[in-house]
Amino acid sequence: MKTVLVIEDNLAIRENTVELLELLGFQVASAPDGPTGLQLIQEIRPDSILCDILMPGMDGYAVLRELRSQRYDQTASFYFMSAQAEMSDRQKGIALGATGYLIKPFTEKELLACFN
């Protein structure tokens, strides 16, 4: 069973995404912010990470930069999930090393496509 970590500051979006992933058969953990997410990455070693971009304190770009540093395992796939739908936003995420970019709101099919 694949483990997914959801890092999202919006409680409703976080809970809905976690519930949907669990229904799809994934083991899921969640974090309300970047620092907590980075701590969980070290603890649970997820297979995939879904991370919001616009979060207070540490944004998703900073989370990815830190994750890709030498202090962390770099094997987890990393997907940004954001309402920022401009091509330049997606290109920035991919340039930083993200595996993909999921635009909110997303469908179950779009979410599941991240794991195929």
NUTI-688714 format. One record per residue: residue number from 1; residue in three letters; x, y, z of N, C-alpha, C in turn. Coordinates in steps of 0.1 Angstrom, whole numbers, plus 5000, padded with zeros to 4 digits. Each point is the difference from the previous one (the first is absolute). Example, Ala and Ser with C-alpha at 12.3 -4.5 7.8 and 13.67 -1.06 7.14 Angstrom:
+-----+------+------+------+------+------+------+------+------+------+------+
: seq : type :  n.u :  n.v :  n.w : ca.u : ca.v : ca.w :  c.u :  c.v :  c.w :
+-----+------+------+------+------+------+------+------+------+------+------+
:   1 :  ALA : 5132 : 4943 : 5078 : 4991 : 5012 : 5000 : 5009 : 5012 : 5000 :
:   2 :  SER : 4996 : 5011 : 4993 : 5009 : 5011 : 5000 : 4992 : 5011 : 5008 :
+-----+------+------+------+------+------+------+------+------+------+------+
This chain:
+-----+------+------+------+------+------+------+------+------+------+------+
: seq : type :  n.u :  n.v :  n.w : ca.u : ca.v : ca.w :  c.u :  c.v :  c.w :
+-----+------+------+------+------+------+------+------+------+------+------+
:   1 :  MET : 5008 : 4988 : 5000 : 4992 : 5012 : 5000 : 5009 : 5012 : 5000 :
:   2 :  LYS : 4997 : 5010 : 4991 : 5008 : 5012 : 4999 : 4996 : 5010 : 5011 :
:   3 :  THR : 5010 : 5007 : 5005 : 4997 : 5010 : 5010 : 5001 : 5014 : 4994 :
:   4 :  VAL : 4990 : 5008 : 5003 : 5000 : 5014 : 4994 : 4999 : 5010 : 5012 :
:   5 :  LEU : 5008 : 5010 : 4999 : 4999 : 5011 : 5010 : 4994 : 5012 : 4993 :
:   6 :  VAL : 4990 : 5006 : 5006 : 4993 : 5011 : 4995 : 5004 : 5012 : 5009 :
:   7 :  ILE : 5006 : 5010 : 4994 : 5004 : 5013 : 5007 : 4991 : 5011 : 4995 :
:   8 :  GLU : 4991 : 5004 : 5009 : 4989 : 5010 : 4995 : 4996 : 5008 : 5012 :
:   9 :  ASP : 5000 : 5013 : 5000 : 4996 : 5008 : 5011 : 4985 : 5002 : 5002 :
:  10 :  ASN : 4992 : 4998 : 4989 : 4986 : 5001 : 5000 : 4994 : 4987 : 5006 :
:  11 :  LEU : 4994 : 5000 : 5011 : 4995 : 4988 : 5007 : 4990 : 4992 : 4991 :
:  12 :  ALA : 4990 : 5007 : 4994 : 4990 : 4993 : 4992 : 5007 : 4993 : 4988 :
:  13 :  ILE : 5009 : 5007 : 4993 : 5006 : 4993 : 4989 : 5009 : 4989 : 5004 :
:  14 :  ARG : 5007 : 5002 : 5011 : 5009 : 4989 : 5005 : 4992 : 4988 : 5004 :
:  15 :  GLU : 4989 : 5002 : 5008 : 4992 : 4988 : 5004 : 4993 : 4993 : 4988 :
:  16 :  ASN : 4995 : 5008 : 4990 : 4994 : 4994 : 4989 : 5010 : 4992 : 4991 :
:  17 :  THR : 5012 : 5005 : 4999 : 5010 : 4994 : 4992 : 5004 : 4987 : 5007 :
:  18 :  VAL : 5002 : 5001 : 5013 : 5004 : 4988 : 5008 : 4989 : 4989 : 4998 :
:  19 :  GLU : 4988 : 5004 : 5002 : 4989 : 4990 : 5000 : 4999 : 4994 : 4986 :
:  20 :  LEU : 5001 : 5008 : 4989 : 5000 : 4994 : 4987 : 5011 : 4990 : 4997 :
:  21 :  LEU : 5012 : 5004 : 5005 : 5011 : 4991 : 4998 : 4999 : 4987 : 5008 :
:  22 :  GLU : 4994 : 5001 : 5011 : 4998 : 4988 : 5008 : 4989 : 4991 : 4994 :
:  23 :  LEU : 4990 : 5006 : 4994 : 4990 : 4992 : 4993 : 5006 : 4993 : 4987 :
:  24 :  LEU : 5010 : 5006 : 4995 : 5007 : 4995 : 4988 : 5010 : 4989 : 5004 :
:  25 :  GLY : 5002 : 4998 : 5013 : 5009 : 4989 : 5005 : 5014 : 5004 : 5004 :
:  26 :  PHE : 5002 : 5013 : 5002 : 5013 : 5004 : 5004 : 5001 : 5002 : 5015 :
:  27 :  GLN : 5012 : 4998 : 5006 : 5002 : 5003 : 5014 : 5004 : 5015 : 4999 :
:  28 :  VAL : 4993 : 5008 : 5009 : 5002 : 5015 : 4998 : 5003 : 5006 : 5014 :
:  29 :  ALA : 5009 : 5010 : 4999 : 5003 : 5008 : 5012 : 4999 : 5015 : 4995 :
:  30 :  SER : 4998 : 5009 : 5009 : 4998 : 5014 : 4996 : 5007 : 5009 : 5010 :
:  31 :  ALA : 5003 : 5012 : 4994 : 5006 : 5011 : 5008 : 4994 : 5013 : 4996 :
:  32 :  PRO : 4998 : 5009 : 5010 : 4994 : 5013 : 4998 : 5009 : 5011 : 4995 :
:  33 :  ASP : 5014 : 4996 : 4999 : 5009 : 5010 : 4996 : 5013 : 4994 : 4996 :
:  34 :  GLY : 5009 : 5008 : 4994 : 5013 : 4994 : 4995 : 5009 : 4994 : 5010 :
:  35 :  PRO : 5003 : 5007 : 5012 : 5009 : 4994 : 5010 : 4995 : 4986 : 5005 :
:  36 :  THR : 4987 : 4999 : 5003 : 4994 : 4988 : 5004 : 5001 : 4989 : 4989 :
:  37 :  GLY : 4998 : 5004 : 4988 : 5001 : 4991 : 4989 : 5014 : 4995 : 4998 :
:  38 :  LEU : 5010 : 5008 : 5002 : 5014 : 4996 : 4999 : 5003 : 4990 : 5011 :
:  39 :  GLN : 4995 : 5002 : 5012 : 5002 : 4991 : 5011 : 4994 : 4987 : 4997 :
:  40 :  LEU : 4988 : 5000 : 4995 : 4993 : 4987 : 4996 : 5007 : 4993 : 4989 :
:  41 :  ILE : 5006 : 5007 : 4991 : 5007 : 4993 : 4989 : 5012 : 4992 : 5006 :
:  42 :  GLN : 5007 : 5005 : 5010 : 5011 : 4993 : 5006 : 4994 : 4988 : 5008 :
:  43 :  GLU : 4989 : 5001 : 5006 : 4994 : 4990 : 5008 : 4994 : 4988 : 4992 :
:  44 :  ILE : 4992 : 5004 : 4990 : 4992 : 4989 : 4993 : 5006 : 4996 : 4987 :
:  45 :  ARG : 5009 : 5008 : 4994 : 5006 : 4997 : 4987 : 4989 : 4997 : 4990 :
:  46 :  PRO : 4991 : 5010 : 4996 : 4989 : 4997 : 4991 : 5005 : 4997 : 4986 :
:  47 :  ASP : 4992 : 4993 : 4992 : 5003 : 4998 : 4986 : 4998 : 5012 : 4992 :
:  48 :  SER : 4989 : 5008 : 5004 : 4996 : 5012 : 4992 : 4996 : 5011 : 5010 :
:  49 :  ILE : 5002 : 5012 : 4995 : 4997 : 5012 : 5008 : 4991 : 5009 : 4992 :
:  50 :  LEU : 4989 : 5004 : 5005 : 4991 : 5010 : 4994 : 5002 : 5013 : 5008 :
:  51 :  CYS : 5004 : 5011 : 4995 : 5003 : 5012 : 5008 : 4994 : 5012 : 4993 :
:  52 :  ASP : 4992 : 5008 : 5009 : 4995 : 5013 : 4996 : 5012 : 5009 : 4998 :
:  53 :  ILE : 4998 : 5010 : 4992 : 5011 : 5010 : 4998 : 4998 : 5012 : 5009 :
:  54 :  LEU : 4988 : 5006 : 5001 : 4998 : 5012 : 5008 : 4996 : 4996 : 5014 :
:  55 :  MET : 5010 : 5000 : 5009 : 4998 : 4997 : 5014 : 5007 : 5011 : 5008 :
:  56 :  PRO : 4995 : 5003 : 5012 : 5007 : 5010 : 5008 : 5013 : 4994 : 5005 :
:  57 :  GLY : 5010 : 5009 : 5002 : 5013 : 4996 : 5006 : 5008 : 4994 : 4989 :
:  58 :  MET : 4999 : 4987 : 4998 : 5009 : 4993 : 4990 : 4991 : 4996 : 4988 :
:  59 :  ASP : 5002 : 5006 : 4989 : 4991 : 4996 : 4988 : 5005 : 4987 : 4994 :
:  60 :  GLY : 4992 : 4995 : 4991 : 5003 : 4987 : 4994 : 5013 : 5000 : 4992 :
:  61 :  TYR : 5004 : 5011 : 4994 : 5013 : 5000 : 4993 : 5011 : 4998 : 5010 :
:  62 :  ALA : 4999 : 5006 : 5012 : 5011 : 4998 : 5010 : 5000 : 4986 : 5005 :
:  63 :  VAL : 4988 : 4994 : 5001 : 4999 : 4986 : 5004 : 5008 : 4991 : 4990 :
:  64 :  LEU : 4997 : 5002 : 4988 : 5007 : 4992 : 4989 : 5015 : 5003 : 5000 :
:  65 :  ARG : 5004 : 5012 : 5001 : 5015 : 5003 : 5001 : 5006 : 4993 : 5011 :
:  66 :  GLU : 4994 : 5000 : 5012 : 5006 : 4993 : 5012 : 5000 : 4985 : 4998 :
:  67 :  LEU : 4989 : 4995 : 4994 : 4999 : 4986 : 4998 : 5011 : 4995 : 4990 :
:  68 :  ARG : 5003 : 5008 : 4990 : 5010 : 4996 : 4990 : 5014 : 5003 : 5005 :
:  69 :  SER : 5001 : 5005 : 5012 : 5014 : 5002 : 5005 : 5006 : 4987 : 5005 :
:  70 :  GLN : 5012 : 5000 : 5004 : 5007 : 4988 : 5004 : 4995 : 4993 : 5012 :
:  71 :  ARG : 4992 : 5008 : 5008 : 4995 : 4994 : 5013 : 4988 : 4991 : 4999 :
:  72 :  TYR : 4995 : 4999 : 4988 : 4987 : 4992 : 4999 : 5002 : 4989 : 4989 :
:  73 :  ASP : 4992 : 4989 : 5002 : 4999 : 4990 : 4989 : 4994 : 5006 : 4988 :
:  74 :  GLN : 5006 : 4999 : 4989 : 4995 : 5006 : 4988 : 4992 : 4991 : 4991 :
:  75 :  THR : 4995 : 4989 : 5005 : 4993 : 4991 : 4991 : 4985 : 5002 : 4999 :
:  76 :  ALA : 4994 : 5007 : 5009 : 4986 : 5002 : 5000 : 4996 : 5009 : 4988 :
:  77 :  SER : 4989 : 4996 : 4993 : 4995 : 5009 : 4990 : 4993 : 5012 : 5007 :
:  78 :  PHE : 5001 : 5011 : 4994 : 4995 : 5013 : 5006 : 4991 : 5007 : 4990 :
:  79 :  TYR : 4987 : 5002 : 5004 : 4990 : 5007 : 4992 : 4996 : 5013 : 5007 :
:  80 :  PHE : 5001 : 5011 : 4993 : 4993 : 5012 : 5005 : 4985 : 4999 : 4997 :
:  81 :  MET : 4992 : 5005 : 5010 : 4986 : 5001 : 4997 : 4997 : 5015 : 5004 :
:  82 :  SER : 4995 : 5007 : 4990 : 4998 : 5014 : 5002 : 4989 : 5005 : 4991 :
:  83 :  ALA : 4994 : 5011 : 5004 : 4990 : 5007 : 4991 : 5007 : 5009 : 4990 :
:  84 :  GLN : 5013 : 5002 : 5002 : 5007 : 5008 : 4990 : 5002 : 4991 : 4987 :
:  85 :  ALA : 4992 : 5004 : 4990 : 4999 : 4992 : 4988 : 5008 : 5005 : 4988 :
:  86 :  GLU : 5007 : 5011 : 5002 : 5008 : 5005 : 4989 : 5011 : 4991 : 4996 :
:  87 :  MET : 5003 : 5000 : 4987 : 5011 : 4991 : 4995 : 5013 : 5003 : 5007 :
:  88 :  SER : 5003 : 5013 : 5003 : 5012 : 5004 : 5006 : 5001 : 4994 : 5014 :
:  89 :  ASP : 4989 : 4999 : 5007 : 5000 : 4994 : 5013 : 5004 : 4985 : 5000 :
:  90 :  ARG : 4994 : 4993 : 4990 : 5003 : 4986 : 4998 : 5014 : 4998 : 4996 :
:  91 :  GLN : 5005 : 5009 : 4991 : 5014 : 4999 : 4996 : 5010 : 5002 : 5011 :
:  92 :  LYS : 4997 : 5009 : 5009 : 5008 : 5003 : 5012 : 5001 : 4988 : 5009 :
:  93 :  GLY : 4989 : 4993 : 5002 : 4999 : 4988 : 5008 : 5008 : 4989 : 4994 :
:  94 :  ILE : 4999 : 4998 : 4988 : 5007 : 4989 : 4993 : 5015 : 5003 : 5000 :
:  95 :  ALA : 5004 : 5013 : 4997 : 5014 : 5004 : 5000 : 5006 : 4998 : 5014 :
:  96 :  LEU : 4993 : 5001 : 5011 : 5005 : 4998 : 5013 : 5002 : 4985 : 5003 :
:  97 :  GLY : 4994 : 4991 : 4992 : 5002 : 4986 : 5002 : 4987 : 4993 : 5003 :
:  98 :  ALA : 4988 : 5006 : 4999 : 4988 : 4993 : 5003 : 4997 : 4990 : 4989 :
:  99 :  THR : 4994 : 4989 : 5004 : 4996 : 4990 : 4991 : 4988 : 5004 : 4991 :
: 100 :  GLY : 4991 : 5008 : 5006 : 4989 : 5004 : 4993 : 4993 : 5012 : 5007 :
: 101 :  TYR : 4988 : 5004 : 4994 : 4993 : 5011 : 5005 : 4985 : 4998 : 4999 :
: 102 :  LEU : 4993 : 5000 : 5011 : 4986 : 4997 : 5000 : 4993 : 5013 : 5003 :
: 103 :  ILE : 4990 : 5004 : 4991 : 4993 : 5013 : 5001 : 4988 : 4998 : 5008 :
: 104 :  LYS : 4998 : 5008 : 5011 : 4988 : 4999 : 5008 : 4989 : 5009 : 4994 :
: 105 :  PRO : 4988 : 4996 : 5000 : 4995 : 4987 : 5005 : 5003 : 4989 : 4990 :
: 106 :  PHE : 5003 : 4988 : 5005 : 5003 : 4989 : 4991 : 4990 : 4989 : 5002 :
: 107 :  THR : 4999 : 4992 : 4990 : 4991 : 4988 : 5001 : 5007 : 4988 : 5005 :
: 108 :  GLU : 4992 : 4990 : 5004 : 5006 : 4987 : 5005 : 5009 : 4994 : 4989 :
: 109 :  LYS : 4995 : 5001 : 4987 : 5008 : 4995 : 4989 : 5014 : 5007 : 4999 :
: 110 :  GLU : 5000 : 5013 : 5001 : 5012 : 5008 : 5000 : 5009 : 4997 : 5011 :
: 111 :  LEU : 4995 : 4998 : 5012 : 5008 : 4996 : 5012 : 5006 : 4987 : 4998 :
: 112 :  LEU : 4992 : 4990 : 4996 : 5005 : 4986 : 4998 : 5010 : 5000 : 4989 :
: 113 :  ALA : 5000 : 5008 : 4990 : 5010 : 5001 : 4989 : 5014 : 5002 : 5006 :
: 114 :  CYS : 5001 : 5007 : 5011 : 5013 : 5003 : 5006 : 5007 : 4987 : 5005 :
: 115 :  PHE : 4993 : 4989 : 5001 : 5005 : 4988 : 5006 : 5001 : 4988 : 4991 :
: 116 :  ASN : 4997 : 5003 : 4987 : 5001 : 4989 : 4990 : 5013 : 5001 : 4992 :
+-----+------+------+------+------+------+------+------+------+------+------+
